[in-house]
Amino acid sequence: MLSLTHTQWSLVVSLISSTALGAPRYLGEISLPKPAFVRVVQSPSDSSSDLVVSSFNPFGRGLISRVHLKPDSLKGIGALKSEPLTAKFSWPNEADLIPSEVFGKHHISISSGFLVPGHATGVVAVINLFDGSVLDLVRPKKGFFYHRILWHDMNGDGRLDAITARARRPILGRPEGQLLWLEHPSDPRREAWIEHPIAQGPDVNFTAKDLDGDGYPEIIAAQFFARRLSVHWAEGSVWRERIIDEVPFPLFDLALADLNGDDALDLVVTNHAGDDRGAIFAYEIPAAFKTAPWRRHTLATGIRPDIWSFNAAAPGGALVVPVAEQKPSILLSGDGSGKVYHLHPVSARQDDWTYHREVILDTKSTIGQLALGDIDHDGIKELFVPAYDHGKIHVLSLAPD
């Protein structure tokens, strides 16, 4: 969860060789005030890409903007300029491309709100990348903010519905979280999206996947305030919950991937600690996920916030990167540590969960959400790193060996 920094640090960038991905090559930086969440999506104007950026400021309005990325843009990163899309949201969070069957091509979802006075009440909304027009999918619920939106058919009617979670932390009383889905109406632009509650507790980040092959997604939630991991599934019209793990620190982000090469999905989870307990874990998802143990493996620990800020914590989110004929690597946002980490497995053994961790970028700035994209279509991914405090998005090429 991106921390608020009051002190500017001078920029120091350090690049270190990465075994599985090769040596990252620094391409340049894009200047843009307070970048926090970034996502590479297909451009609505041509076959190139857009970098969609969410920016926010505790003392002003937030901004959703985009940077148009043509295949030759990598030759002149420093000259790229951003274009504002909308300043409607006071604290915009994660943006992502919506499947075209929902609203047509080139629409993104945005969630908003945060634990900051004046910004606590958020929304779930849709932005048209052509003209910046906005459609709200929920009525604001006072004091509740949203972080993520995923799209799945939840009721078997052939239409994609929106899954989200919302949370609030009042000055007095306990934090609240609620997982819910929004039903896709016959006319998604004019009719109301009906809210269907799933569970109390999930609050910030979650992922969804049909784990048992019944055609409906199971939802795995990292409960930030409750400090536990849960899985949720539907039995007819009733939602069930199982607590997978309870931990002594907030859980933050998660992703699904086959980490050890056994052709079964694993769960990657990060926590968000204000001391030296910052870590990233992997859970083996059993076939009997409702009853069997989810074995936890610690992939890295001791990640601490090194940037002086209010409520600084580390790490942030993780990206799992496929590597040809090897187990995948992981790119980890350090958030309050100011660093980007590369974790790569030390062996090909399925029972070996040991990872080597190294720093591939040290920005001396709070880091937001990482994004990957192949901008020039050469098969080599570019990594976009938003350095919130410095108003920069660093761009690296992750060339393989």
Buried (B, 14 or more C-beta within 10 A) or exposed (E): BBBBBEEEBEBEBEBEEBBBBBBBEBBBBBEBBBBBBBBBBBBBEEEBBBBBBBBBBBEEBBBBBBBBBBBEBBEEBEEBEBEEBBBBBBBBBBBBBBEEEBBEEBBBBBBBBBBBEEBBBBBBBBBBBEEBEBBEBBEBBEBBBBBBBBBBBBBEEEBBBBBBBBBBBEEEEEBBBBBBBBBBBEEBEEEEBEBBEBBEBBBBBBBBBEBEEEEBBBBBBBBBBBBBBBBBBBEEEEBEBBEBBEBEBBBBBBBBBBBBBEEEBBBBBBBBBBEEBBBBBBBBBBEEBEEEEBEBBEBBBEBBBBBEBEEBBBBBBBBBBEBEEEBBBBBBBBBBBBBBBBBBBEEEEEEEBEBBBEBBBBBBBBBBBBBBBBBBEEEBBBBBBBBBBBBBBBBBBBBEE
